[in-house]
Amino acid sequence: MDTIFALASARGRSGVAVVRLSGPQAFSALEQMAGRLPAPRRASLRTLLGAQGILDKALVLTFPEPDSFTGEDVVELHLHGSVAVVDAVLRDLGRRSGLRLAEAGEFTRRALENERLDLSQVEGLSDLIEAETEAQRKQAFRVFSGALGARAQSWRERLIRAAALLEATIDFADEDVPVDVIPEVTVLIESVQRELIEEASGLKAAERVREGFEIAIVGPPNVGKSTLLNTLAGREAAITSSIAGTTRDVIEVRMNLSGLPVTLVDTAGLREAQDEIEAMGVDRARRRADAADLRVILKASAEDAPAVQPRDEDVVVVSKSDLVPGDFSALTGAGINQLIERITSVLEGRSAGAGLIIRERQARAVVNAATSLGIARDRLMTSDGVDLTAEDLRYAIGSLDSLVGRVDVEHVLDEIFSSFCIGK
Ligand SMILES: Nc1nc2c(ncn2[C@@H]2O[C@H](COP(=O)(O)OP(=O)(O)OP(=O)(O)O)[C@@H](O)[C@H]2O)c(=O)[nH]1
């Protein structure tokens, strides 16, 4: 087993940069560089010596296996955060035999192989690293902390009990079975199936939180769409002007709106286009507005018809309240907070359904298990062979095992780890 090393913190200038080593030679490498090893998990200030002399003065930490992130011997070097210091240390480590630079996600892969994390936790960790907003952080942390694995374990135990009850019936087929197990088995199967379906139904909401909600700002030309986008984004992201039709294309700003990840889309004014290029912009605006999770529909006055037919919980507001009776003014800021509250309360409602299932892969495993349980239940109702029912249960358990990576793990790993950075 190679000992791997990599920069664990972001590249570039920083106060501190962390280089991490993991594997059987991590401790001996540290000993050669820094002398006597510090006590486990105790930070200790050491001068690091390389082949060419002093590399840096650094805080060093050791985490003996198995109580480390990867489950192997792990060393952390807290260096001065300069590109040159980090490069010098990485170069020196690379010269040592048995040590090599880690591949993307390799530390986490080792943590999975050594059962420090299950597969769902790896997916949670991947999202946690990507999280940009509070809603994303909370969702990712739930899964990273192992809540899905714990839930899967509870489903698994109940199904194993159901299978065991049925198998007892098979074993004693010729004798009198002491009790009728069918009612208890039915209850177990039905309750697990119900919970699986409920959990899988949270995927859509979880995906919105992960990928962000799209909010289209629509309305006639000159109603103040770009100005509103700039106000919400807190910066000049779109060109505003008093000439109608300024926004000819679609402008997007990704932002954090009260902890929710959103992409604001400023669309071209919806009106009869004056030329071909504007017509393309208007057409694109319509399509984007159609696909958005939520539309903020601006009107120039209360009497005007909305530029597009509002649906569901779309927010319809009159702009420029400093000039006309309206709901907000992007110019003075009046009503902006109320507008943000209206938008976030709609989006919070939509993200409320998110649970522990954050990936299509996980939802598929849960739905497969639920389908097997449906078949098992139908068989029980028609007493269509108890042994076949036990087989369905084992199949459902197999699907649940794939959630946490007990089976069939290799083909999903490459996909997950390809999105990890080196050093994670
Ligand atoms: N008084 C006042 N003027 C505003 C307000 N919001 C925008 N404006 C002005 O209205 C004009 C048009 O604003 P934009 O934000 O470019 O309007 P738009 O809807 O994006 O326009 P198009 O790109 O043509 O579709 C600009 O001169 C803005 O300064 C407001 O709340 N009050």
The ligand as an ORCA input file, in Angstrom:
! r2SCAN-3c Opt
* xyz 0 1
  N     -37.767     55.480    -10.269
  C     -37.363     54.237    -10.440
  N     -36.711     53.884    -11.549
  C     -36.321     52.619    -11.701
  C     -36.580     51.629    -10.714
  N     -36.093     50.452    -11.148
  C     -35.530     50.692    -12.354
  N     -35.658     51.979    -12.693
  C     -35.206     52.612    -13.931
  O     -35.950     52.109    -15.011
  C     -35.130     51.991    -16.174
  C     -35.190     50.563    -16.724
  O     -34.634     49.673    -15.784
  P     -34.068     48.269    -16.191
  O     -33.717     47.589    -14.934
  O     -33.036     48.383    -17.239
  O     -35.376     47.620    -16.823
  P     -35.553     46.207    -17.539
  O     -36.895     45.727    -17.183
  O     -34.415     45.305    -17.221
  O     -35.510     46.625    -19.045
  P     -35.215     45.761    -20.354
  O     -33.823     45.267    -20.277
  O     -35.400     46.750    -21.439
  O     -36.205     44.673    -20.443
  C     -33.734     52.435    -15.739
  O     -33.545     53.772    -16.093
  C     -33.767     52.275    -14.229
  O     -32.880     53.145    -13.572
  C     -37.282     52.045     -9.534
  O     -37.554     51.264     -8.600
  N     -37.651     53.349     -9.449
*
